[in-house]
Amino acid sequence: MTPIIKLYRGYANENELIVFGHLFKPNTAGSYEFEKKRLKNARSIIRMFRVKTIPNADVYLEHNGQRIHTKTLSDGYFKFCIPLKEEAGYGWTDYYVSTYSSNGLEVREKGTYIRPFEGNLGFISDIDDTFLVSHTRNFFKKLYILLWKNINDRKLFEDVVPHYQALSTAGRNNKEERNAFFYVSSSEWNLYNFIVKFTQKHELPRAVLLLKDIKTSLMDFFVTGRGNHNHKFDKIKHILEFYPHLQYILLGDDSQQDPFLYEDICKIFPVTVKAVYIRQTSAGKKEKAVKALQNMESMNVATCYFRNSSEAIAHSQKIGITQ
């Protein structure tokens, strides 16, 4: 058996490197064809939720001349949290992870991690109904779009790209430098390739993705993106603790729990969050979301509850984040 290594974008600060991925059984995690039409697209999507992971398997990280060993967790997930003895460079850097097949052959894959350039700003964005039109409030419409709309047919909201691109370069004079960007979502790791390809296609900022635990059965597919959202709170809290010197802009929508998750984050990090953007996903603004945003404003956090991204762009310019 030749296992498949799936690596995700990692991240580092001056003291620690964090990289992670999954180990799959062969023929269950191949290259999915996101440009197929209708039924073929649906088959590809469903296949992503029928992966078989490999628990307690040996994996090795190669970094700075070291070969570091760990084992996968029960769901095939592995994570290396490595103290850095030598300062990592800025920007994106390659790393390698390897394992062995049942006949002893080495399987090796390359991933990338980022150490953000020195700066003042960090950005954390939700995905579904924040920049990717997903209709998460309508279960059947969401499943229909996921199954029958390929990557070329999926839509993003108007003016999202110029807003995110402006945020990515805010305060930067060097075109090579970018601000730290994270996409934190209740979508599962199964959808990682799709999200990466979609963001690349539309030239959204290259970001670290932090998603929900992987699903491994067809029944799991029907509850994708649903359930408890506490993992998002934990991941956002971790990012703010990992890069404590940055001021953060949080972007989400009102279809689920973003306003209330962000409100709690602002309470715990009273000098860290600079602004919160919440997209309005229905005809009217939600009263509870309005109250949450008002509460954040009372804690000196700039907020914008917007229907169209043009409003968010104007707000970012008004408060001096972008020009």
Secondary structure, DSSP 4 states (H G I P E B T S, - for coil): ---EEEE--EEE-SSEEEEEEEEE-TTSS----TT--HHHHHHHHHHHTS--B-TT-EEEEEETTEEEEEE--TTSEEEEEEE-SSPPPSEEEEEEEEEE-TTS-EEEEEEEEEEPPS-SEEEEE--BTTTB---TTSHHHHHHHHHH--TTT--B-TTHHHHHHHHHTTT-SSTT---EEEEEEEEEGGGHHHHHHHHHHTTPPP-EEEEEPP--SHHHHTTTT-S--HHHHHHHHHHHHHSTTSEEEEEEESSSSHHHHHHHHHHHSTTTEEEEEEE--SSS--HHHHHHHHHHHHTT-EEEEESSHHHHHHHHHHTTS--
